[in-house]
């Protein structure tokens, strides 16, 4: 059996899949790009399956968060197999685009196949996500600014909101592609948790944690931590307490870990793939992501507010 067939038949939750793909890109660049493009086509098929399930009736005695979680995993596995057996043609188009990009650039400046593929997927996903924002133009992966700053609303200066969005947007694209959630929803939540980057969790010596989602360090976390004073709501009343939070080495790691958290916990099944901003926020709160009773309303206001929209227009 060919190696590409083995790759398409492996379990979608296999943690070694990404490492194997990177290894193949190093050993056989054209084959690795072909395999990665096929996986992206599988992601598109999975979104189609999810849309059909969302449009159909649900409920019943056997319906639960756990059943929906395993159904989602089964759909991902089915989509990966369909992409290898009955391709729609997107993978071939991606390969052609990468070939044109490589041929058009100078040899010394040409990106690696993996970097070119990431750039292509980010641009494609950015166009899809930006189309969901009413009246907002497409922001590319580079996050270029407009020449004239626009004053932002919602109490956040335009310059600071754009600077924050520019920093996290490429990583929001990757996390959005992994979870099926529009990247600007993820940026909105990160903006709420970090005060648009101005109140990120830091150690006593000022060391940055990059933890823009406020993820605490539980018993399962084996990485570095930082302990800070925080507020938790008990019976609707805010109380101050000390808590440990995860520390990351970069925003990329923070967004990747957040996407893994949503994908690995059955209670976040209704959050995965959510395309409605208000429902995304409500699903997070119903899943117990935060104790603040106004958490969903705050995220929804940022998603629909002028600050984020104007930052994305830049």
C-alpha positions in Angstrom: 0.0 0.0 0.0 1.3 3.5 -0.8 2.4 5.8 2.0 -0.2 8.4 1.1 -2.9 5.8 1.6 -1.6 5.0 5.0 -1.6 8.6 5.9 -5.3 9.1 4.8 -6.4 6.0 6.8 -4.8 7.0 10.1 -6.9 8.3 13.0 -7.5 12.0 12.8 -6.6 12.3 16.5 -3.2 10.7 15.9 -0.7 13.1 17.6 2.2 11.9 15.4 0.4 13.0 12.2 1.9 16.5 12.1 5.4 15.3 12.8 5.1 12.6 10.1 3.9 15.3 7.6 6.9 17.6 8.4 9.3 14.7 8.0 7.8 13.8 4.6 8.1 17.5 3.5 11.8 17.3 4.3 12.4 14.1 2.5 9.9 14.3 -0.4 8.7 17.9 -0.8 6.3 17.4 -3.7 4.7 14.3 -2.0 4.5 16.2 1.3 2.8 19.2 -0.3 0.3 16.8 -2.0 -0.4 15.1 1.3 -0.9 18.4 3.1 -3.2 19.7 0.4 -5.2 16.5 0.6 -5.6 17.0 4.4 -6.9 20.6 3.7 -9.5 19.2 1.3 -10.5 16.8 4.1 -11.1 19.8 6.3 -13.4 21.4 3.8 -15.3 18.2 3.5 -15.7 18.0 7.3 -17.1 21.6 7.3 -19.6 20.5 4.7 -20.6 17.5 6.8 -20.9 19.6 9.9 -23.1 22.1 8.1 -25.5 19.3 7.0 -25.7 17.9 10.5 -26.4 21.4 12.0 -29.2 21.8 9.5 -30.8 18.5 10.4 -33.0 17.7 13.4 -31.2 16.6 16.6 -32.1 15.5 20.0 -33.4 12.3 21.5 -32.6 10.0 24.4 -29.1 9.2 23.2 -28.1 12.8 22.3 -25.5 14.3 24.6 -22.3 16.2 24.6 -20.3 13.0 24.5 -22.3 11.6 21.6 -21.9 14.8 19.6 -18.2 14.8 20.3 -17.7 11.3 19.0 -20.0 12.1 16.0 -17.7 15.0 15.2 -14.6 12.8 15.4 -16.3 10.2 13.1 -17.2 12.9 10.6 -13.6 14.1 10.6 -12.4 10.6 9.9 -15.0 10.1 7.1 -14.0 13.4 5.5 -10.3 12.4 5.5 -11.1 9.1 3.8 -13.4 10.8 1.3 -10.7 13.3 0.4 -8.4 10.4 -0.5 -10.9 8.2 -2.3 -13.2 10.8 -4.0 -11.4 14.1 -4.1 -13.2 17.3 -5.0 -10.2 18.8 -6.8 -9.2 21.4 -4.2 -6.0 19.6 -3.4 -4.9 19.8 -7.0 -5.6 23.5 -7.2 -3.5 24.1 -4.1 -0.6 22.2 -5.6 -0.9 24.2 -8.8 -0.9 27.5 -6.9 2.2 26.5 -4.9 4.0 25.5 -8.1 3.2 29.0 -9.6 4.4 30.7 -6.5 7.7 28.8 -6.5 8.3 29.4 -10.2 7.6 33.2 -9.9 10.0 34.0 -7.1 13.8 34.2 -6.9 15.6 31.0 -5.9 17.2 32.5 -2.8 13.9 34.0 -1.7 11.6 31.1 -2.4 9.8 29.8 0.7 10.0 26.2 1.7 7.0 24.0 0.6 5.6 24.0 4.1 5.9 27.8 4.5 4.3 28.3 1.0 1.4 25.9 1.9 0.8 27.6 5.2 0.7 31.0 3.5 -1.7 29.7 0.9 -4.1 28.2 3.4 -4.0 31.3 5.6 -4.9 33.5 2.7 -7.8 31.2 1.7 -9.1 30.9 5.2 -8.8 34.7 5.8 -11.0 35.4 2.8 -13.7 33.0 4.0 -13.6 34.4 7.5 -13.6 38.0 6.5 -16.6 37.4 4.3 -18.6 36.6 7.4 -18.0 40.1 8.8 -20.5 42.5 7.4 -18.9 45.4 5.6 -15.3 44.4 6.5 -12.8 44.0 3.7 -10.5 41.0 3.6 -7.4 41.1 5.8 -4.5 39.1 4.4 -2.2 36.9 6.5 0.4 39.7 6.5 -2.0 42.0 8.4 -1.1 45.2 6.6 -2.3 48.5 8.0 -4.1 51.3 6.2 -2.2 54.6 5.9 -4.6 56.7 8.0 -5.6 55.5 11.5 -9.3 55.3 12.2 -10.6 56.1 15.7 -12.0 52.9 17.2 -15.1 52.7 19.5 -15.8 50.4 22.4 -13.3 52.3 24.6 -10.2 50.9 22.9 -7.8 53.2 20.9 -7.6 52.3 17.3 -3.8 52.0 17.3 -3.7 49.5 20.2 -6.5 47.3 18.8 -4.8 47.1 15.4 -1.4 46.4 17.0 -3.0 43.5 19.0 -4.8 42.1 16.0 -1.7 42.3 13.9 0.2 40.3 16.5 -2.3 37.4 16.9 -4.1 37.3 13.5 -1.8 34.7 11.8 -2.2 32.4 14.8 -5.9 33.0 15.0 -6.1 31.8 11.3 -4.4 28.5 12.2 -6.5 27.9 15.3 -9.6 28.8 13.3 -8.7 26.3 10.6 -8.2 23.6 13.3 -11.5 24.3 15.1 -13.8 25.5 12.3 -14.3 28.7 14.2 -14.0 32.1 12.4 -10.6 33.6 13.5 -12.1 36.9 14.4 -14.2 35.2 17.1 -11.0 33.8 18.6 -9.4 37.3 18.4 -12.4 38.8 20.2 -12.1 36.3 23.1 -8.3 36.9 23.3 -9.0 40.6 23.4 -11.4 40.3 26.3 -9.1 38.0 28.3 -6.0 40.2 27.8 -7.5 43.7 27.5 -6.4 43.9 23.9 -3.0 42.7 24.9 -2.5 45.5 27.6 -3.3 43.2 30.5 -1.6 40.0 29.6 -0.7 37.6 32.4 2.9 38.3 33.5 5.2 36.9 36.1 6.4 39.1 39.0 9.5 40.1 37.0 7.4 41.2 34.1 8.1 38.1 32.0 5.4 37.6 29.3 3.3 34.4 29.5 1.6 34.9 26.0 -1.5 33.4 27.7 -4.2 35.6 26.0 -7.0 33.1 26.7 -6.6 33.0 30.5 -6.1 29.2 30.6 -5.3 28.0 34.1 -2.7 25.3 34.8 -4.5 22.2 36.1 -3.0 18.9 37.1 -2.7 17.8 33.4 -0.4 20.8 32.6 3.3 19.9 32.8 4.7 23.1 31.3 5.8 26.3 33.1 3.3 28.3 35.1 2.8 31.7 36.7 0.7 32.5 39.8 -1.2 35.7 39.9 -4.2 37.4 41.6 -7.4 36.9 39.6 -11.2 37.3 40.0 -13.7 34.5 40.0 -17.5 34.8 40.4 -19.2 32.7 43.0 -23.0 33.0 43.0 -22.7 36.0 40.8 -20.3 37.8 43.2 -16.7 38.5 42.2 -14.0 37.2 44.6 -10.3 37.7 44.4 -8.0 34.6 44.6 -4.6 33.4 43.6 -4.4 31.0 40.7 -1.8 29.3 38.5 -1.9 30.0 34.7 -0.1 28.3 31.8 3.0 30.0 30.3 3.8 29.7 26.6 6.8 30.6 24.6 4.8 32.4 21.9 1.4 33.5 20.7 1.5 30.6 18.2 1.8 28.1 21.1 -1.0 29.8 23.0 -3.4 29.7 20.1 -2.4 26.1 19.3 -3.0 25.0 22.9 -6.4 26.8 23.0 -7.5 25.0 19.9 -6.3 21.7 21.4 -8.3 22.4 24.5 -11.5 23.0 22.6 -11.0 19.9 20.4 -10.1 17.6 23.3 -12.9 18.4 25.8 -16.4 17.0 25.1 -18.0 19.9 26.9 -16.8 22.2 24.1 -18.5 20.2 21.4 -21.0 23.0 20.7 -18.2 25.6 20.4 -16.3 23.7 17.7 -17.3 24.9 14.2 -19.7 27.6 15.6 -20.3 30.2 12.9 -22.6 32.6 14.9 -20.8 35.0 17.1 -23.4 35.3 19.8 -23.9 31.5 19.9 -20.1 31.0 20.0 -20.0 33.2 23.1 -23.0 31.5 24.7 -21.6 28.1 24.1 -18.3 29.0 25.8 -20.2 30.2 28.8 -22.5 27.2 28.9 -19.5 24.9 28.8 -18.1 26.6 31.9 -15.1 28.4 30.3 -15.5 31.3 32.6 -17.5 32.1 35.8 -18.3 35.7 34.9 -22.1 35.8 34.3 -21.6 38.5 31.6 -18.8 36.6 29.8 -20.8 35.7 26.7 -22.3 39.2 26.4 -18.8 40.8 26.6 -17.4 38.5 23.8 -20.5 39.1 21.6 -20.1 42.9 22.0 -16.5 42.7 20.9 -17.3 40.5 17.9 -20.0 42.9 16.7 -18.3 46.0 17.8 -16.5 48.8 15.9 -13.1 48.2 17.5 -12.5 44.7 16.1 -14.2 45.6 12.8 -12.0 48.7 12.2 -8.9 46.8 13.3 -9.7 44.1 10.7 -10.2 46.8 8.0 -6.6 48.0 8.6 
